[in-house]
Amino acid sequence: MDRAAAEPVTLTVWYIDGSPFARIIRATLIEFGIEHRAVELASYPPAGIADLTPAWQVPVIEDNGRRLFGSSLIRDYLHQTYGTDAGGISARLTRAEHHWQDAQVLTAVETLTASLVHNFHARWAGVRQAGENRLGGVDIAEREMARAVSLLDWLEDQAGGDGFWPGALAPTDMALAAAILWTEAREEIPWRGRPRLERIVARLDARDSFRKTAPQPWPGSPKGGAQA
């Protein structure tokens, strides 16, 4: 019997609409068929976030009295606790025979997402140099975008024709799509022209889990996209 169907709803996820980190978790919950309560924190920065997590970031989940924050940790918890290969993403975060390769790709996608978020937020907040630049004249926002482009090139080389894992929907596919679709809702970045990544994003964008977690409009974005 399916565990999610047999037990009462005990899991709550707190999120900000559009957050790529939170979207990965919300989509994972849907893919695994886990009954849950989703609580949107509407403002940005989210009011009351310090009461949920000392990191002041989403996502946060609480399951049977256990509260967890940090998207990587939450994803690991969901895969180990509820993971099933029945119809959705792989129950495993990595393949046993390719563990270090898969873990490296996951780390690259997480770094890509963080770089894009830091770039966008720095520019949207109007952050400018106010004093002596002791980092050799490095513009932090520009560096983050350059790092993101470097990671996109590397990820294109790592991906296969149908995703990062042949014949399967990998957790890495979901993480990449969440990051890229976040930018598509706000500001276009130079990610297209990488056919393998384009196929991954298109494949995930069409899935029910991504349609149900699509960002809502937010006037603060240059494209009128979703909240941060």
ABEGO torsion letter per residue (X at the ends): XBAAAABBBABBBBBBBGBAAAAAAAAAAAAAGBBBBBBBBABOBBBGAAAABAAGBOBBBBBGGBBBBEAAAAAAAAAAAABBABGBBBABABBAAAAAAAAAAAAAAAAAAAAAAAAAAAAAAGBBBABBBAAGGBBAAAAAAAAAAAAAAAAAAABBAAEABBGBBBAAAAAAAAAAAAAAAABBBBABGBAAAAAAAAAAAABAAAAAABBBBBAABAAGBBBX
